[in-house]
Amino acid sequence: MNVDFSNSCFLRSSNVLAHVNRLNWRAEVLIARAPDAVRGKRILDLASHDGRFAYAALQCGAKSVVGVEAREAHVASAYGNLRTFPEFDGRYEFIESDLVTFLSNTPAHAFDTILCFGIFSHLIEQVEVLREVRRIQPEFFILDCWVAREALNVLERWRNIRVNSIVAVLQQGKATVDSIPLRLMRLVSELRNPRIYKTGKLVFLYEDAQANGATIRESGLMAWANGSLIEMLLDHFAFDCKEIDWLDQSVVDWSDLWDYKTGDRKSWIAQPKNLIRSTRGGVPRAPHQQ
């Protein structure tokens, strides 16, 4: 492991349970195995909690880290934790702020890499967050969150095909509505190619806003996106993304990592498409496999 949280201050500073094996593997897979996104980079850590992943990024060679955290107590904990590592003095800052507000006030190119670990599934502003991240134009965006279950949504797909056929006649001048057999052929084509014909889903739920680790919204309203929606939005905002396959990371101990093993939680590394064309000429590199 490149980062080891055993006996660290981060095990005592969190108001939610902190498991060594989980922290170690998340730091390893999401940070240490993405050296192009971390070494020498100016990193923004969204919802930085007690500074655990800011520490991991610095340990893996980040030039600097700015953590944004809405809870004052967590900001204080993060500063207290990082002060125990004098070798990182002057390379970190933690700011108390709502992350959506912070992003909207951040100038373009202010950061090379943006980390978004966990918080995405406690928001209702997923579209706004991705829009602002794209405007800032980091070289890398690493996203890790709970996801809603995928679904074929056959009835919604059929309705969409039917509506598009009607719109083609009413608004686009097509002579006749597509026949039912033709529409069925299109539906079958979509169902045979779920990776091409994705169906995005955003599930709104309530959680206890007073619980540790919950949303900061007083209403408790949060939303889970499914993986298809996340990839559709990243594509819409001109990102190329690569899902990190947790089952291909040679994890030797899955204790406290069941959500990654079952696919209830997923991770992506993304880059702006124009940056890739101008600097690499291809798709983003997957995290380094060790």
Residue pairs with C-beta under 8 A, 6 or more apart in sequence:
1 24
1 27
1 28
1 32
2 27
2 28
2 31
2 32
2 59
2 60
3 24
3 27
3 28
3 31
3 32
3 55
3 56
3 59
3 60
4 24
5 11
5 18
5 20
5 23
5 24
5 27
5 52
6 20
6 24
9 80
9 81
9 84
10 18
10 23
10 50
10 51
10 52
10 55
10 81
11 18
11 20
13 50
13 77
13 80
13 81
14 49
14 50
14 52
14 77
15 73
15 74
15 212
15 213
16 212
16 213
18 52
19 255
19 256
21 253
21 255
21 256
21 257
22 256
22 257
23 52
25 249
25 251
25 253
25 257
26 53
26 117
26 144
27 52
27 53
27 56
27 60
28 249
29 244
29 246
29 249
29 267
29 287
30 53
30 115
30 117
30 142
30 144
30 244
30 267
30 287
31 38
31 53
31 56
31 57
31 60
31 115
31 142
32 38
32 56
32 60
33 249
33 287
33 288
33 289
33 290
34 140
34 142
34 269
34 287
34 288
35 60
35 61
35 288
36 140
36 285
37 112
37 113
37 139
37 140
37 142
37 269
38 57
38 60
38 61
38 62
38 113
39 60
39 61
39 62
40 61
40 62
40 63
41 62
41 63
41 111
41 112
41 113
41 139
41 140
42 62
42 63
42 64
42 66
42 110
42 111
42 112
42 113
43 54
43 57
43 62
43 63
43 64
43 65
43 66
43 111
43 112
43 113
43 114
43 115
44 65
44 66
44 68
44 106
44 110
44 111
44 113
44 114
44 115
44 138
45 53
45 54
45 57
45 65
45 66
45 67
45 68
45 115
45 117
46 68
46 99
46 103
46 114
46 115
46 116
46 117
46 119
47 68
47 69
47 70
47 99
47 116
47 117
47 118
47 119
47 122
48 54
48 67
48 68
48 69
48 74
48 78
48 94
49 69
49 74
49 77
49 78
50 74
50 77
50 78
50 81
51 67
51 77
51 78
51 79
51 81
51 82
51 92
51 94
52 81
53 115
53 117
54 65
54 67
54 78
54 82
54 92
54 94
55 81
55 82
55 85
55 88
57 65
57 115
58 65
58 82
58 85
58 88
58 91
58 92
62 91
62 113
63 91
63 112
64 91
64 92
64 93
65 91
65 92
65 93
66 92
66 93
66 94
66 95
66 111
67 75
67 78
67 92
67 93
67 94
67 95
68 94
68 95
68 97
68 99
68 102
69 75
69 78
69 94
69 95
69 96
69 97
70 96
70 97
70 98
70 99
70 216
71 96
71 216
72 96
75 94
75 95
75 96
78 94
79 94
82 88
82 92
95 102
98 216
99 119
99 129
100 123
100 125
100 128
100 129
100 132
103 129
103 132
103 133
103 136
104 128
104 132
106 132
106 136
107 136
108 135
108 136
108 137
109 136
109 137
110 136
111 136
111 138
112 138
112 139
112 140
113 138
113 139
113 140
113 141
113 142
114 133
114 136
114 138
114 140
114 141
114 142
115 142
116 129
116 133
116 141
116 142
116 143
116 144
116 145
117 142
117 143
117 144
117 145
118 144
118 145
119 145
120 126
120 129
120 143
120 144
120 145
120 225
121 145
121 146
121 147
121 222
121 223
121 224
121 225
122 207
122 214
122 215
122 222
123 129
123 215
123 222
123 223
124 204
124 217
124 221
124 222
124 223
126 202
126 223
126 225
126 230
126 233
127 233
130 233
130 234
130 237
130 239
131 237
133 141
133 237
134 237
134 238
134 239
134 272
137 272
137 275
138 272
139 271
139 272
139 275
140 269
140 270
140 271
140 284
141 239
141 269
141 270
141 271
142 267
142 268
142 269
142 270
143 230
143 267
143 268
143 269
143 270
144 265
144 266
144 267
144 268
145 225
145 230
145 265
145 266
145 267
146 224
146 259
146 264
146 265
147 224
147 225
147 226
147 227
147 230
147 263
147 264
147 265
147 266
148 201
148 202
148 203
148 224
148 225
148 226
148 229
149 226
150 194
150 201
150 226
150 227
150 228
151 199
151 201
151 226
152 191
152 194
152 199
153 199
153 201
154 187
154 191
156 199
157 187
157 190
157 191
157 197
157 199
158 183
158 187
161 178
161 183
161 186
161 187
161 190
162 183
165 177
165 178
165 183
166 177
168 174
168 177
168 178
169 175
169 176
169 177
178 186
189 197
190 196
190 197
191 197
198 228
198 229
198 231
198 232
199 228
200 225
200 226
200 228
200 229
200 232
200 233
201 225
201 226
201 228
201 229
202 223
202 224
202 225
202 226
202 229
203 223
203 224
203 225
203 226
204 221
204 222
204 223
205 221
205 222
205 223
205 224
206 219
206 220
206 221
206 222
207 214
207 215
207 220
207 222
208 214
208 220
209 215
209 216
209 217
209 218
209 219
209 220
214 220
214 222
215 221
215 222
225 233
227 243
227 266
230 266
230 268
231 241
231 243
231 268
234 240
234 241
234 268
234 270
235 241
238 272
238 273
238 274
239 270
239 271
239 272
239 273
240 270
240 271
240 272
240 273
240 276
240 283
240 284
241 268
241 269
241 270
241 271
241 284
242 268
242 269
242 270
242 283
242 284
242 285
242 286
243 266
243 267
243 268
244 266
244 267
244 268
244 269
244 286
244 287
246 257
246 260
246 261
246 266
246 267
247 261
248 289
249 289
250 289
250 290
251 257
251 260
251 261
254 260
254 261
258 264
259 265
260 266
260 267
269 284
269 286
269 287
270 284
271 284
276 282
276 283
276 284
